[in-house]
């Protein structure tokens, strides 16, 4: 495993912790608990700022672009990037639906979208960790890996405050 894919996989662990928390909260809602708007708004903030702007920025703006370059595309027997981008957008749709449910005080919509996101993200992360990242490690040479690592660190520097806030939310669950 290369350092770049290890960084992404470590970030996946945090996103999976959120998926666990969403599922737990949805189960409580199904058992009669009142909606905890603060929890769900914080979850939306986490997804948008950590999963999307912090993590997906590295995938979409750096890793996926490298994998789709003409030079690297030729080395792949298939390229799952298009499917991964599609799933990122599905996740964003669930987050919009979750936010609408919160704003409309619609418990059913909250549960539906929170559970949909959690299920999608689990399957998505499994594919990236077990298919996409090993492919990337195989086709992206050391020079590209070093360049990506520099860009990853710059992306992290730019979003350091969001990362700290979002991980603080997770730690307080």
ABEGO torsion letter per residue (X at the ends): XBAAAAAAAAAAAAAAAAAAAAAAAAAAAAAGBBBBAAAAAAAAAAAAAAAAAAAAAAAAAAAAAAAABAAAAAABABBAAAAAAAAAAAAAAAAAAAAAAAAAGBAAAAAAAAAAAAAAAAAAAAAAAAAAAAAAAAABBAAAAAAAAAAAAAAAAAAAAAAAAAAAAAAAX
